[in-house]
């Protein structure tokens, strides 16, 4: 088994933490995490794939073990995260790569790829929305209240997503085999959410998520025009993103391979072997020519 190493690198004044594994001569694979997680969500997937790929999984600023600037003076936006991760990849020598995006990883990754489409060798999508039809009812408080007017009153209902029990629910909702979902996930994420400034920066990102939706047509066009080799894993029981949101990708990527999983938001937890095996096979059969 190839060992995972842990490091940090200074990116525009921020120390960005990351997990890395695999021979540097192997094809490069970038794993971009979602809410409310960090690169920790990929710990087991990295171990499964490190023999085939050179893998890197960063923690965004404010997440995991990366620096967490004070949100009263630092603007947490998806633009800012994408700028940081784009520079991070340059500094680490990842000039072209396969890209795994989950949840927040989609808006971060698509911003980066949109500026440099040639960097994308192939794409893995796991419950990361890019279509209006993809929003579940859980987004009503975001779309119909917070995004229309940010006030303490519109923030209050959404603050529940930042508490321990809700974070636990995000991991377990829709899971086909909840006994395979490690409690370390929600205990770690909940502990990190209690750090000074964490709840505010996450609320800032809840609010900034509104900037992603107007970009959907451009991202859809990029996929349609470029037709990257794509494999999709979609947890059908995700509390945030509908099954229809996964199916919508097939209109723009008709040759994509779709796996509909009895899983939730974090499908890698209880479908690890299926996801890892199919990523490995897909790369060998469809990407390598």
Secondary structure, DSSP 8 states (H G I E B T S, - for coil): ----EEEEEEETTEEEEEEEES-TTSEEEEEE--TT--GGGGHHHHHHHTTTEEEEEE--TTSTTS----TTTS---HHHHHHHHHHHHHHTT-SSEEEEEETHHHHHHHHHHHH-GGGEEEEEEES---SGGGB-GGGHHIIIIITT---HHHHHGGGGGGSHHHHHHHHHTT-TTGGGS-THHHHHHHHHHTSTTHHHHHHHHHHHTHHHHTTHHHHHHHHHHH---EEEEEETT-SSB-HHHHHHHHHH-TT-EEEEES--TTHHHHSHHHHHHHHHHHIIIII--
